[in-house]
């Protein structure tokens, strides 16, 4: 089993992030929100690839699945307003 807090730490170590929220109870399936200015100008696939790159070989191994929502800071601010 892999802890969600370790995924959060690895993402924060590999990307300049404003917000990282990772959840998962079974140790192999996770969901998360990542907010980073590094996502500016990237499509969703490239944003997800940037996050997966921070996790390296853990993806598909210790981490079976990671469902992501990625936002730039401006997109995140808009999303927060809509809540």
Short mmCIF file of the C-alpha atoms (twelve columns), coordinates in Angstrom:
data_MODEL
# 
_entry.id   MODEL 
# 
loop_
_atom_site.group_PDB 
_atom_site.id 
_atom_site.type_symbol 
_atom_site.label_atom_id 
_atom_site.label_alt_id 
_atom_site.label_comp_id 
_atom_site.label_asym_id 
_atom_site.label_seq_id 
_atom_site.Cartn_x 
_atom_site.Cartn_y 
_atom_site.Cartn_z 
_atom_site.pdbx_PDB_model_num 
ATOM 1  C CA . UNK A 1  0.000   0.000  0.000   1 
ATOM 2  C CA . UNK A 2  1.208   3.465  -0.909  1 
ATOM 3  C CA . UNK A 3  0.285   6.488  1.232   1 
ATOM 4  C CA . UNK A 4  -1.507  9.462  -0.317  1 
ATOM 5  C CA . UNK A 5  0.725   11.906 1.572   1 
ATOM 6  C CA . UNK A 6  3.771   10.458 -0.200  1 
ATOM 7  C CA . UNK A 7  2.190   11.073 -3.619  1 
ATOM 8  C CA . UNK A 8  1.499   14.652 -2.532  1 
ATOM 9  C CA . UNK A 9  5.118   15.077 -1.421  1 
ATOM 10 C CA . UNK A 10 6.512   13.728 -4.703  1 
ATOM 11 C CA . UNK A 11 4.271   15.980 -6.803  1 
ATOM 12 C CA . UNK A 12 5.206   19.038 -4.741  1 
ATOM 13 C CA . UNK A 13 8.883   18.110 -5.046  1 
ATOM 14 C CA . UNK A 14 8.669   17.780 -8.834  1 
ATOM 15 C CA . UNK A 15 6.396   20.705 -9.735  1 
ATOM 16 C CA . UNK A 16 5.976   24.249 -8.489  1 
ATOM 17 C CA . UNK A 17 2.459   23.845 -7.076  1 
ATOM 18 C CA . UNK A 18 0.109   26.194 -5.303  1 
ATOM 19 C CA . UNK A 19 -2.223  23.411 -4.209  1 
ATOM 20 C CA . UNK A 20 -1.983  19.618 -4.134  1 
ATOM 21 C CA . UNK A 21 -4.803  17.518 -2.705  1 
ATOM 22 C CA . UNK A 22 -4.483  13.734 -2.934  1 
ATOM 23 C CA . UNK A 23 -7.024  11.261 -1.572  1 
ATOM 24 C CA . UNK A 24 -7.198  7.494  -1.587  1 
ATOM 25 C CA . UNK A 25 -8.196  4.908  0.978   1 
ATOM 26 C CA . UNK A 26 -7.015  1.608  -0.489  1 
ATOM 27 C CA . UNK A 27 -3.358  2.475  -1.106  1 
ATOM 28 C CA . UNK A 28 -3.434  1.889  -4.884  1 
ATOM 29 C CA . UNK A 29 -6.301  4.014  -6.288  1 
ATOM 30 C CA . UNK A 30 -6.077  7.764  -5.788  1 
ATOM 31 C CA . UNK A 31 -7.702  10.992 -6.905  1 
ATOM 32 C CA . UNK A 32 -6.291  14.452 -6.709  1 
ATOM 33 C CA . UNK A 33 -6.269  18.110 -7.574  1 
ATOM 34 C CA . UNK A 34 -3.058  19.817 -8.643  1 
ATOM 35 C CA . UNK A 35 -2.801  23.574 -9.191  1 
ATOM 36 C CA . UNK A 36 0.357   24.859 -10.844 1 
ATOM 37 C CA . UNK A 37 1.442   27.834 -12.926 1 
ATOM 38 C CA . UNK A 38 3.516   25.290 -14.877 1 
ATOM 39 C CA . UNK A 39 0.254   24.224 -16.549 1 
ATOM 40 C CA . UNK A 40 -0.139  27.583 -18.336 1 
ATOM 41 C CA . UNK A 41 -0.534  26.975 -22.064 1 
ATOM 42 C CA . UNK A 42 -0.731  23.181 -21.722 1 
ATOM 43 C CA . UNK A 43 -3.705  21.020 -22.621 1 
ATOM 44 C CA . UNK A 44 -5.135  18.597 -20.078 1 
ATOM 45 C CA . UNK A 45 -3.119  15.631 -21.355 1 
ATOM 46 C CA . UNK A 46 0.179   17.538 -21.035 1 
ATOM 47 C CA . UNK A 47 -0.770  18.689 -17.519 1 
ATOM 48 C CA . UNK A 48 -1.466  15.112 -16.464 1 
ATOM 49 C CA . UNK A 49 1.778   13.941 -18.058 1 
ATOM 50 C CA . UNK A 50 3.679   16.581 -16.077 1 
ATOM 51 C CA . UNK A 51 2.169   15.264 -12.838 1 
ATOM 52 C CA . UNK A 52 2.768   11.617 -13.759 1 
ATOM 53 C CA . UNK A 53 6.405   12.455 -14.555 1 
ATOM 54 C CA . UNK A 54 6.914   13.489 -10.922 1 
ATOM 55 C CA . UNK A 55 5.853   9.970  -9.865  1 
ATOM 56 C CA . UNK A 56 8.024   8.093  -12.350 1 
ATOM 57 C CA . UNK A 57 7.907   4.310  -12.170 1 
ATOM 58 C CA . UNK A 58 5.426   4.359  -9.280  1 
ATOM 59 C CA . UNK A 59 2.676   4.926  -11.853 1 
ATOM 60 C CA . UNK A 60 1.348   1.566  -12.963 1 
ATOM 61 C CA . UNK A 61 3.218   -0.102 -10.112 1 
ATOM 62 C CA . UNK A 62 2.622   0.950  -6.526  1 
ATOM 63 C CA . UNK A 63 0.135   3.543  -7.791  1 
ATOM 64 C CA . UNK A 64 -2.390  1.640  -9.874  1 
ATOM 65 C CA . UNK A 65 -4.570  4.646  -10.715 1 
ATOM 66 C CA . UNK A 66 -4.478  8.402  -10.161 1 
ATOM 67 C CA . UNK A 67 -7.522  10.351 -11.306 1 
ATOM 68 C CA . UNK A 68 -6.461  13.974 -11.718 1 
ATOM 69 C CA . UNK A 69 -7.995  17.390 -12.002 1 
ATOM 70 C CA . UNK A 70 -5.365  19.939 -13.013 1 
ATOM 71 C CA . UNK A 71 -5.728  23.709 -12.961 1 
ATOM 72 C CA . UNK A 72 -3.687  26.826 -13.513 1 
ATOM 73 C CA . UNK A 73 -3.990  29.283 -10.614 1 
ATOM 74 C CA . UNK A 74 -6.469  31.385 -12.630 1 
ATOM 75 C CA . UNK A 75 -8.588  28.333 -13.490 1 
ATOM 76 C CA . UNK A 76 -8.536  27.239 -9.844  1 
ATOM 77 C CA . UNK A 77 -9.692  30.701 -8.715  1 
ATOM 78 C CA . UNK A 78 -12.599 30.525 -11.188 1 
ATOM 79 C CA . UNK A 79 -13.472 27.009 -10.037 1 
ATOM 80 C CA . UNK A 80 -13.482 28.149 -6.399  1 
ATOM 81 C CA . UNK A 81 -15.814 31.052 -7.222  1 
ATOM 82 C CA . UNK A 82 -18.281 28.646 -8.836  1 
ATOM 83 C CA . UNK A 83 -18.607 26.565 -5.646  1 
# 
